[in-house]
Amino acid sequence: MLRRRSRPRRGIATSRERLGRVVVALTGLVVIVLLALAVLLEVVPKVTGGMNLTVLTGSMEPGIKPGDIVVTRGIDEAGAQSLAVGDIITFLPYPDNPTLVTHRIVSLSKGPDGTTFVTRGDNNDAVDPWGPVAAYKVRGKVLYVVPKLGYGRAWAGESLRWVVPVVAGLLFVYAAVSAIGSFRRPSDDPRPTRQSAVGSRLVASSSGP
């Protein structure tokens, strides 16, 4: 008499495959986020001749808060002539002080000596006390703001410049290896091979009542 072979359970294998797919998907998402941050914080400023700066005060709240990172496009004295009221610029208010300030242009005037800008923080009641800012003091125009990432950079220091690309690369390699492994698992197909099926028929035919 023939006995049917019980098919092996695939529950454990299926659970592992699902877990592997979830890990690969999450790793891929993290890689995409890190690569996007690397582009936003490093590539764009280098291409545009700008900077990425951590905001330290609340003078530009609520739009720009302490701990945010502002990314600027580099502007020279000639390029500053195209700035308009409402633009947010980064500039040196005092020639002998390297501290940069990022405030909004509230008015401007053009004269024989060039364009000057009156600035004010969005959270301030009065215009900035240093007076009109000359075009040669402008260092950049704000392109966009990355919220709260400045706290992470303050913790990581300058190493953030290489930590983000390196971690993204390692996670990408891990995701690729995991994906390849999940698709190359040995098959546990319960169907008998041709040779085993023939052998079963022979055993069945030789067994008598």
C-alpha positions as CSV (number, residue, x, y, z in Angstrom):
1,M,0.0,0.0,0.0
2,L,1.3,3.4,-0.9
3,R,1.7,6.1,1.7
4,R,1.5,9.7,0.8
5,R,4.4,11.8,1.8
6,S,3.5,14.8,3.8
7,R,4.5,18.0,2.2
8,P,7.0,20.1,4.3
9,R,5.7,23.2,5.9
10,R,6.8,26.4,4.4
11,G,5.6,28.6,7.2
12,I,9.1,29.3,8.6
13,A,10.7,29.8,5.3
14,T,7.9,32.2,4.2
15,S,8.2,34.2,7.4
16,R,11.9,34.5,6.9
17,E,11.4,35.6,3.3
18,R,8.9,38.3,4.4
19,L,11.2,39.5,7.1
20,G,14.1,39.7,4.6
21,R,12.0,41.7,2.2
22,V,11.0,44.1,5.0
23,V,14.6,44.6,6.1
24,V,15.6,45.2,2.5
25,A,12.8,47.7,2.0
26,L,13.6,49.6,5.2
27,T,17.3,49.6,4.5
28,G,16.6,50.9,1.0
29,L,14.5,53.7,2.5
30,V,17.3,54.7,4.9
31,V,19.8,54.7,2.0
32,I,17.6,57.0,-0.1
33,V,17.1,59.4,2.8
34,L,20.9,59.6,3.5
35,L,21.8,60.0,-0.1
36,A,19.2,62.8,-0.4
37,L,20.7,64.5,2.6
38,A,24.1,64.2,1.2
39,V,22.9,65.9,-2.0
40,L,21.0,68.6,-0.2
41,L,23.7,69.5,2.3
42,E,26.9,68.9,0.3
43,V,26.4,68.6,-3.4
44,V,24.1,71.5,-4.0
45,P,26.2,74.1,-2.0
46,K,29.3,73.0,-3.8
47,V,27.7,73.2,-7.3
48,T,26.1,76.7,-6.5
49,G,29.1,78.1,-4.7
50,G,27.1,78.4,-1.5
51,M,27.2,77.1,2.0
52,N,25.2,75.1,4.6
53,L,24.9,76.9,7.9
54,T,23.3,75.9,11.2
55,V,20.9,78.5,12.6
56,L,21.8,79.5,16.2
57,T,19.1,82.0,17.1
58,G,15.3,82.5,16.7
59,S,15.4,85.8,14.9
60,M,13.9,84.2,11.8
61,E,11.2,82.2,13.5
62,P,8.7,80.8,12.7
63,G,10.0,80.0,9.2
64,I,13.6,79.2,10.3
65,K,14.2,77.9,13.8
66,P,17.3,77.3,15.9
67,G,18.9,74.0,14.9
68,D,17.7,74.2,11.3
69,I,20.2,74.2,8.4
70,V,20.0,76.9,5.7
71,V,21.5,76.1,2.3
72,T,22.6,79.2,0.3
73,R,23.5,79.9,-3.3
74,G,26.7,81.9,-3.5
75,I,26.4,85.5,-4.6
76,D,29.1,88.0,-5.5
77,E,28.8,91.8,-5.6
78,A,27.5,91.7,-9.2
79,G,25.0,89.0,-8.5
80,A,23.6,90.9,-5.5
81,Q,22.2,93.5,-7.9
82,S,19.5,90.9,-8.8
83,L,18.3,90.5,-5.2
84,A,14.8,91.7,-4.4
85,V,12.7,92.7,-1.3
86,G,11.6,89.5,0.4
87,D,14.7,87.5,-0.4
88,I,16.5,85.9,2.6
89,I,20.3,86.5,2.4
90,T,23.4,85.5,4.3
91,F,25.8,88.4,4.8
92,L,28.6,89.9,7.0
93,P,27.1,92.8,8.9
94,Y,30.6,93.9,10.2
95,P,33.7,93.7,8.1
96,D,36.0,92.9,11.0
97,N,33.6,90.2,12.4
98,P,33.4,86.8,10.6
99,T,30.0,86.0,12.1
100,L,27.4,85.5,9.3
101,V,23.8,86.6,9.7
102,T,20.8,85.3,7.7
103,H,17.9,87.8,7.5
104,R,15.3,89.0,5.1
105,I,15.6,92.0,2.8
106,V,12.8,94.5,3.7
107,S,14.0,97.3,1.5
108,L,16.8,98.3,-0.9
109,S,18.2,101.3,-2.6
110,K,20.4,101.7,-5.6
111,G,22.8,104.5,-5.8
112,P,26.1,105.5,-7.5
113,D,28.0,103.3,-5.0
114,G,25.9,100.2,-5.7
115,T,22.9,98.6,-4.1
116,T,22.4,98.5,-0.3
117,F,19.9,96.3,1.6
118,V,18.0,96.9,4.8
119,T,17.4,93.7,6.6
120,R,15.3,92.4,9.4
121,G,14.7,89.1,11.2
122,D,11.2,87.8,10.7
123,N,10.8,87.5,14.5
124,N,12.2,91.0,15.2
125,D,10.2,94.2,15.6
126,A,12.7,96.5,14.1
127,V,15.2,96.5,11.3
128,D,18.7,95.4,12.0
129,P,20.8,97.9,14.0
130,W,23.9,97.8,11.7
131,G,22.2,99.7,9.0
132,P,22.1,99.1,5.2
133,V,24.1,96.2,4.0
134,A,26.4,96.8,1.0
135,A,26.3,94.4,-1.9
136,Y,29.9,93.3,-1.3
137,K,29.0,92.0,2.2
138,V,26.4,89.6,0.8
139,R,27.6,86.0,0.7
140,G,24.6,84.1,-0.5
141,K,20.8,83.8,-1.0
142,V,18.9,81.1,0.9
143,L,17.7,78.3,-1.3
144,Y,16.0,76.1,1.2
145,V,15.9,75.0,4.9
146,V,16.5,71.5,6.3
147,P,14.7,71.4,9.7
148,K,16.5,70.4,12.9
149,L,19.4,68.6,11.3
150,G,21.8,71.2,12.7
151,Y,21.6,69.5,16.1
152,G,22.8,66.3,14.5
153,R,25.7,68.1,12.8
154,A,26.6,69.8,16.1
155,W,26.9,66.4,17.7
156,A,28.8,64.8,14.8
157,G,31.0,67.8,14.1
158,E,32.7,68.0,10.8
159,S,32.7,64.2,10.5
160,L,29.1,64.5,9.1
161,R,30.6,65.4,5.8
162,W,31.8,61.9,5.3
163,V,29.6,59.9,7.7
164,V,26.5,60.4,5.6
165,P,27.9,59.2,2.3
166,V,29.8,56.3,3.9
167,V,26.8,55.0,5.9
168,A,24.6,55.3,2.8
169,G,27.1,53.3,0.8
170,L,27.3,50.6,3.5
171,L,23.6,50.3,3.8
172,F,23.3,50.1,0.0
173,V,25.7,47.2,-0.1
174,Y,23.9,45.5,2.7
175,A,20.5,45.9,1.0
176,A,21.9,44.5,-2.3
177,V,23.4,41.5,-0.6
178,S,20.2,40.8,1.3
179,A,18.1,41.2,-1.8
180,I,20.3,38.7,-3.7
181,G,20.3,36.2,-0.8
182,S,16.5,36.3,-0.6
183,F,16.1,35.4,-4.2
184,R,18.7,32.7,-4.2
185,R,17.4,30.5,-1.4
186,P,17.3,26.8,-2.1
187,S,13.9,25.6,-3.4
188,D,12.0,23.2,-1.1
189,D,9.5,22.1,-3.8
190,P,7.7,19.0,-2.3
191,R,6.9,17.5,-5.7
192,P,8.9,14.2,-6.2
193,T,11.5,13.9,-8.9
194,R,10.9,11.6,-11.9
195,Q,13.3,9.0,-10.5
196,S,11.5,8.8,-7.1
197,A,8.1,8.7,-8.7
198,V,9.2,5.7,-10.9
199,G,10.6,4.0,-7.8
200,S,7.3,4.4,-6.0
201,R,5.4,2.9,-8.8
202,L,7.8,-0.1,-8.8
203,V,7.3,-0.6,-5.1
204,A,3.6,-0.4,-5.5
205,S,3.5,-2.9,-8.3
206,S,5.6,-5.5,-6.5
207,S,3.7,-5.4,-3.3
208,G,1.0,-8.1,-3.2
209,P,-2.2,-8.5,-1.2
